[in-house]
Amino acid sequence: MSSEKKIDENLIVKPQSDKIRFELSRILRFILVTSFILLNITFSADVGVIATSKFLIQKDLKFNEKEFAIFNSITSTGRILATFVYMGLMIYDNRKILTLTTLLGSIGIFFSFKFTSNKYILYSVRFLLGFTRNFFQIYVPVYVDQFGVKPLKTIMMSICNITSPLGRAVGFSIGSFLGEERWRTSFSVIGWILLAFWIIFLLSPINYFSGGANFIGYYTKNKDGNDEKLVSKRENNERYGDSIFEVGEIKVKKGGFDFKEMLGILKNPSFMFATFTRASVSFIFDISHLFIKDYVRMGLKVKDEENLKYYYSLASIVGPSIGGAIGGFIVTLVGGYEHKNSAKMISLFSFATLLTVPFVCFTDTLLKFSLSLFMYYVTAYMFYPIITGYTVNSLPPKQKGTGYSFTILACTICGNFPGPLYYGTINDLYKAENPRLAWRCSFFYYILGFTLLQFSCYYRYKFLEKKAEEDKKAKEEQEMQSIENTPK
């Protein structure tokens, strides 16, 4: 009788219309999560357009190498400022307003390239582009984690970490298709795509942008895998589908930046070393995406660039996808991010990337260079996306939000911002004597990041090993206490 009563209390009796409403909620969540991911891909397309039209952009805007580098790096300056601003704004539940406002600003910026060639105005709009787009860099992973629908949630979170290379490849394709001389039109195409997403978000209910949700229950599944009943909590020996909740519990959070939390983050060696490794890889990625055409033409002396778009697309789309899939699969097999063996695998993956660096730097033909760059992307993305979860999971729960924002800030200051500026400055000074000098020297930054990552993996491994021993000891003590308390 007691078991029957328990089941009755657990069962949630809902009319069929409610079940349909929950299913429609899942569909809308899937559409919005997908839209946000595609939005981040589109935001990175401008880098691909700039890469494919670099020489004509410089000619039209009368930029030397250094000024062209500033044109690219100044977006990172906007992102740096935006990180602090959005950390303050996102403590309130105004995320639909922020989404629509920042996206509309970005749309206007992409269309503005049609109407001006003034150097300082273009510097300003690139700064504002970095400021507006950074909201989505912070918000989209959080949104996917909150509203993602099982069983696709993990896959979508993985795709979040490769939106940058995918977007740059898309932009490279747009620029190649429209032609180098129509680079302004290419920016407008990006603006039209973003406008379509803006309309989708405008028409979506505000509660799908909220900071919380009311949990309802779980749908159990029968042997055929179909939904059977809605229950309030899980029971043993049952199969469960996606959890069901009513989105839209509005939570206005109070508070702000916690300096004590930040101090704790700065004292965490595993987090800090891994974060700066991410920055070093971002440094290389920005250079390779922005200056690929420049390096092939000026460094490798390749005049026929027709094959470049095919080789580059292969390297920048297929490479990260394969690497991310392999790395994620292997780390899952060894126990996931929180298992001590993940530190060993990340260290091994980073060493594989280090082996590809000499081939990327010192090959002399387009085919060999493209294959080397492909292998660099494959091996780098075996650990680069994983470091996101790896670094955040090395922090206590209350520090994770601040820590993720700090990771973005550090990657911007130490990776995205100095990368293009460094390459353009070195090229401006030494291109006539050694056009490959800037490219080769840039990879020494990865060697620094590789070294720091080994320290991170060491500290993380020791911490997880100690934690596993403590958990095992606590379990044994609990079992002994249970035996002692058993009536004889």
N, C-alpha and C positions, 0 to 999 in steps of 0.2 A: 504493500500500500504506500509506503513512504517513497519508494522509487517512482511510482506512478504520479504521486503528488509533485515530486521534484520535476518530472518531465512536463507536467501541466503548467507549473510555474515558469518554466524556462521557455515554453512555447509562446510566441507572440502571434496572436490572431489578428491578421490584417486583411482587409478586403482586397479583391483582385486589382482594383484601381490603384491602390497604394503600391502594389508590386510593379505594375506597369510604370508608375511614376518613378520608382527607384531605378528601373531599367533605363528609362529615358535619361535619368540623371547620370547614369554610367556612360551613356552614349555621348552626352554633352561634355562630360569631363574628359572623355577620350578626344573629342574634337578640339577642345581648348588646349589640352596638354600638347597634342600634335601641332596645333597652330603656334604655340609658344616656342616649341623646338624649331619649327620651320622658320619662325621669325628670327631666332638667333642665327640660323644658317644664313638667312638673307642679309642680316646686319654685317656679316663678315665678307659679303660679296664685293664690297668696294675695294678691298685690298687686291682681289683678283683683277678687277678692272684697271686699277692703277698699275699693277704689274704688267699687264698685257699692252698698256698704252703709255708706258713710262716716258719714252723718248719724245712722243708727240705732246704729252702733257707738259714736259719741261720746255719744249719749243714754244707752245702756245702761251704759256704763262711766264716765259722768260726766267725760269728757275735754273740756277746752277745746282751742283750736286748737294751742297750743304743746305740750300733753301728747299730743295725737294725733300731732303731728309726731315727738315723742320715741319714741312707740310704733312708728313706722315706721323711724326712723333708727337705733334701737338695734340692729337686726339687722346693720347695717353695722359697728357696733362689734365685734360677735361675729366678723364676717368678717375684720376687721383682725387681731384676736388669732389667729384660726385660721390665717391665712396663714403666720405664723411657726411655729406648732406643726406644721402639715402639711409644711412645708419640711423639718423635722427628721425627722418620722416616715416620710416617703415615700422616704428613702434606704435603707430596709430593704424586703424583699420580703414585706410583710404586708398587701397591698392588699385581699385578700378580707375579712380581719378588719376593716380600716378601713371598707370599703364596708358591711358588714352592721351594724357598730356605729353608725356615724354615721347610717345610714338608719333604723335602729330608733329611735334617739333622736329623729329628726325626726318619725317617725310618732307617737310618744308626745306630742310637743309639739302637733301638729295636733289630736289628740283632747283635749288638756287644756283647750282653749277651751270645751268643753262643761261644765266643772265649776267654773270660777272666774270671778269678776269683779273680783278684787282687783287694783288698779292695779300694785302693785309685783311681784306674782307674774307678771302678764302682761308687764311689762317684762323680767323674768328669762327667761321662756320665749321671748320674741322675740329676746333676746340669744343664747340657746342655739340657736335656729333658725338664726340667721346663722352661728354657729360650726359647726354640723353640716353645713349645706348647702354651705359653702364648699369642703369636701373635693371635692365633685362638680364645682364650677366649675373647680377646678384639674385634677382627674383625668380628666374626660370627654374633653376635646380630646386629651390624651395617649393615652387608651385608643383613641379613634377612629383616631388616627395609627398606633398599633401594630397593632391588630387589624382595621382596616377592610378589607373585601374589594373588590378591583377588579371592575368599573369604577365602583362606587358610592362608593368611598372619598372622592373629591373632593367629591361631592354631599353626603355625610354631614358632612364637615368644614365645608361651607358652612352646613348647617342648624344645626350647633353654635353658630354665631354669631348666629342669630336665634331661639334657644330662649326668650330673655327676653320679647320682644314676643308671641310665639306663646302662651307660658304665661299671660301677663297677660290676653290675649284669652280664653283658655280659662276662667280664673278669673272674668272679667267675665261670661261666658256662664253659668257655674254659678251665680253670685250672682244674675243676672237671672232665671234659670229657677226657682230655689228661692224667690226673693223676698228683699227687703231684711231682713225681720224674722227670717229663718232663717239669718243669717250664721254662727252657730255650727255649724249643720248643714253649711253649705258647706265649712267648714274640715275637718269630719269626712270629707266626701266625698274631699277631697284626701288625707287620711290613709289611707283605704281603697285608693285608687289606688297610693299609695306602698307599702302593704303587699303588693300583688300583685307589684310589682317586687322587693321584699325576698325573697319566696318564690322567684322566678326565680333571683336571685343565690345564694340559699342552696343550691339544687339544682344549680348549675353547678360543674363541676370547678375546683379551686383553681388548676390550671395555666393557666386562661384569665384569671387576674388577675395573672400573674407579670410580672416586669420584663424578660423576654427570651424568645427562642425559638430552637430549633435549625433552621437552614435546611436544607431537603432538596433542592429543585431547582425546575425550571420544567416545566410541561406545554406541549409544542408543540401547534400546531393544524394540521389539514389544511385543504384548500380549503373544506370545508363548515363550518369553524369548530369542529369537534369535537376533543376531546383525542386526541392521537395517541401521544405517548410522553413519558416523564419523563426530563429531562436535567439534569445538574449545573450547566451554565453556558450562556449564550446564544451562539449562532453567527449569522453573517450570513445574510441572506435566509431567515429563519425567522419564523413567526408564533408568539407566545407568549401563553399565558393567564396566570392568576394565579400568583404564586410560591407554592410549597408549603413549609410548615414545620411542625415538630412543636412546638406551643406547650408551654411549661412548663420552659424552662431556668431554674432558680432562681438568681438572681444577688443575693447580699447585698452591697450597696454600702456602703463605709465612707467617711466624710467628713462634711462639714457645710457651714455657710454660709461662703462664700469672700468676705472683705471686699475682697480685691484685685480680684476680678471685679466686685463691686458698684461699686467706685470707677471701673472702666473703663466701666461702664454709665452712671453719672452724668455722665461726661465726653463721652458720645455725644450730640451735639445733635439729630441726626435722630430718635433713639429717644426722647429726653426730650420734645421738642416734640410729637411724634405721640402719645405716651402721655398727655400732659395735654390734648390735643385729644379723645382718647377719653373722658377724665374729664369734660370739659365737656359732651359729648353725653350721657353717662350722667346727668349732673345734670339735663338737660332731660327725658330719657326718664322718670326716676323721678317728676318733678313731673307730667308730662303723664299718666302712667298712674295715679298715686295720686289726683290731685286733679281729674281730668277732670269728674266729676259735680259737684263743688263749684264749679268754674269756670263750668260751663254754667248751673247754677242761680243762683249768686250774682253772677257776673260778667256773663253774657249775659242774665240775667233770663228764662231760658227755663223755663216752668212745665211744659210738656208734654215729658217726657223719654222718651217711648215710642220715638221715632226715634233717640235717642242710642245705644242698644245696637247698632243696625244700622250707623249711621255710624261708631261707634267701632270695631266689628269690621272694617269695610271698611278704615279707616285703619291699624289696628294689626296686622292679619294680611296683607291684600293688599299694603299699602304696602311693608313691609319685604321681603316675598317678591319683588315686582317689582323693587325697588331693588337687592336683593342679586343677583338674576339678571342685570340689566342691567350693573351694575358689574363683576361677575365675568367676564361675557362680553367686555366691552370691554377690561378689563385683560389678559385672556388673549390677545385679538387683537393687542395692542401688544407682547406678549412676556412677560407675566407679572410677578410681584412684583419679580423681580430685574432687570428691564430698566429702563433709565433713563426710558423714556417713561411708566412707571407713576407716577412722581412728578408728571408733568404732568397725568395723568388724575385723580389723587387731588385735586390742587389745583383742577382744574376742577369736579369733583363737589362739593367743599366750597363753592365759590363758588355753585353752583346752590342748595345748601341755604341759604346766606346770603340769597338772593333771596326765599325763602319766609317768612323770619322776620317781616317787617312784616305780611304777610297773616295769619299766625297770631295776631299780637299785637293787631291793630287791626280785625278784622272784627267785625260786630255781630249776625249771625244764625247759627243753629246749622248750617245747610247750608254757608254760606261758611266758617265756622270748621272744619267737618269736612273739607271739600275742601282747605283750606289745610294742615291737619294731615296729611292723606293725602299731599300733595306734599312736606311736610317729611320724613315717614318715607321716602318713595321716594328722595328725593335724599340723605338722610343715610345710608341703608343702601346706597347706591351706593359709599360709601367706608368706612363704619364697620366692616363685617366685614373688609374688605381690610386695614385698618390693623393687624389682629392679626398677619397674616403679614408685612406691610410693616415693622412695628416690630421683630419678632423677627429677620427676615432682615437687618436693619441691624446686627446684633450678630455677633461671631465665634461659631463653633459652641460653644465652651466656656462662653459667657455666656448662651446662649439659655434654658436652664432657669431660671436665676436671673432673667433678664430678664422671662420670662413671668409669674413669680410677682410681680415688682415691678410689672408692668403692672396686674395684678389689684388689688394693694395700693393703687396710686396712684389707680385708678378708684374704689375704695371710699372712700378718705380724701377725695379731691377732687371726687367725683361723687355716688355713692350715699348717702353719709352726710350731707353738708351740704344736699343738694337738698330733701328733705322738711322738715328742720329749719328751713331758711331760709324756705320757703313758709309753713309753719305760724306761724312767729314774725311775719313781716310781716303775714300775714292777721289775726293776733290783735291787732296794734297798729293797723292802718289799714283793716280791712275796711269799717267804717262809712263812711269818707270816700271810699275808692277801692278797691272790691273787685277791680279788675283790675290793681292796682299790682304785686303780687307776681308775677303771671304775666308781665307785660311786662318787668319788671326781670330776670327769670330768663334771658331770651334774650340779654341782654348778655353773659352768661357764655359763650355759644356764640361771640359775636363775638371774645372773647378767645381761645377755642380755635381759631377760624378763622385768626386772625392768627399764632398759634404754629405752626399746621400749614403755613403758607406758608414759614416758615423751615425746617421739617423737610423739606419737599419740595425746597427749594433745596439744602440740604446733601446730601440723598440723591441728587439728580440729578447734582451735581458729583462725588460719590464714584463713582457708577456710570459716569459719562462717563469719568473718569480710569481706572477699572478696565478699561473696554472698550478704551481706547487702549493700555493696558499689555498686555492680552491679544493685541491685534492686532499690536503690535510684537514680542512674544515669539514669536508664530506665524510672522511674517515672518523673524525671526532663525533660527528652527528650520528653516524651508524653505531659507534661504540656506546654512545649515550642512550640510543634507542634500545640496544640489547640489554644494557644495565637496568633500564626502566621496565623491561618486559617482566610481568609477574611469573614467578617460578612455581 
